[in-house]
Amino acid sequence: MENNKTFNQSNVFFTKKKIWMITIISIFFIAFIILISTFFLDINFKNIYNLLKYSVTNNKLFPLWFTCMFIFPIYYCVWRIVIYHHKMKKINLKAKWYDWILFSVIGSFLSATTPFAVGDDPYTIFWLRKNGMTTKQATATVASVGVLGPFSQIIITWPSFFVLCSNYSVLSVNWEWKLLFWLTFMGLIFDFLGFSFYWLISYSKNVHYIINICFNYFRKIFGKSCKTKEEIRKEFKENGAFQKEFMKELKDIKFLIPFAIGNILWNILYYITMIFSFKLLNPGLVINYFSVFNYVNVAVTANNFIPIPGGEGTIQILLITFIKNGNDISGNLNNKSIEEVINSAVFIWRFFTFYLIALLGLISFTITSVRIIYDNWKKKRKIYI
């Protein structure tokens, strides 16, 4: 086992430099959301307010749909805790209940505010190590979750894409729909390639070795410091040990089956929340549930590898275009255009499935950062006194 005491003393994830970096990124991201929503996506917040005000008065099921919208962020945060709690419990490790909550919401925040959602993995590895796991155990745990999650999403998404293909001849007369269809296809291909690469780098020590050789070669060309062959061979052997730990995690049937079921339910809930948002705004709408589910399914997955935090803007454009041109929403629009209703519903959906989770994480991150800064100030003050 690693000397975790030494680790805790000499390593802190939220260093002063990282706190400033994450703060700047967060401010930029919030400004980016406001600009995209207001000027690029043509989101009219007055329309959203009027639609919600009308729905509160005239929609008898408003409390039901409002509650349904809240189920997703709760499920998302609880699901993160359940996944890693199982892994910790398996090796008799525990954490305090409030640490679990902070871990879940801060991880969600880092995932939301970083391109490709890469900020969550280093933090999760750090947190698991801090609570007793070795580096190898923590990395293998995160790698197994990182492989199984996209795999279950791929299983769900491609059938929806094939349904979209069946409507191609009818809807491709609209050049905008046609363009976004092929961009979506490329996004799904990148999604599959990303999953494959993640699997190979975790499973195959040979791939790990080849990547190191290539990376070292390019560093040599550009005159950068290079690793020796002995260092690369050492990493090659270490990756072989990691491979065994990674495969052991994947063979954990008590985790694998519940994770597969839970993650599929997570994806389904994520997609049908879009339908809830329409019902929340206007109960009189006639909605093709099957089509809307497929649109959301494909749009979300296609944006997984777009280097913008949360795929902000691109997900909304895909959804608005697909739903509008598919003519899958009709009925009493309460003197609003179909575009206004769709735009408002998409924003409401993003608020509950993305912005709210990111906001909770931002609050938790702020509290944690203030506590760290205060503790450091107290230590420095004691030194000078």
Buried (B, 14 or more C-beta within 10 A) or exposed (E): EBEBEEBEEEEEBBEEEBBEEBBEBBEEBBEBBEEBBEEEBEBBEEBBEBBBEBBEEEBEEBEEBBEBBEEBBEBBBBBBBBBBBBBBEBEEBEBEEEEBBBBBBBBBBBBBBBBBBEBBBBBBBBBBBBBBBBBBBBBBBBBBBBBBBBBBBBEBBBEBBEBBEEBEEEBBEBEEBBEBBEBBBEBBEBBBEBBEEBBBBBBBBEBBBEBBEEEBEEEEEEEEEBBEEEEBEEBBEEBEEBBEBBEEBBEBEEBBEEBBEBBBEBBEBBBBBBBBBBBBBBBEBEBBEEBBBBBBBBBBBBBBBBEBBBBBBBBBBBBBBBBBBBEBBEBEBBEBEBEBBBBBBBBBBBBBBBBBBBBBBBEBBBEBBEEBEEEEEEEEEEEEE
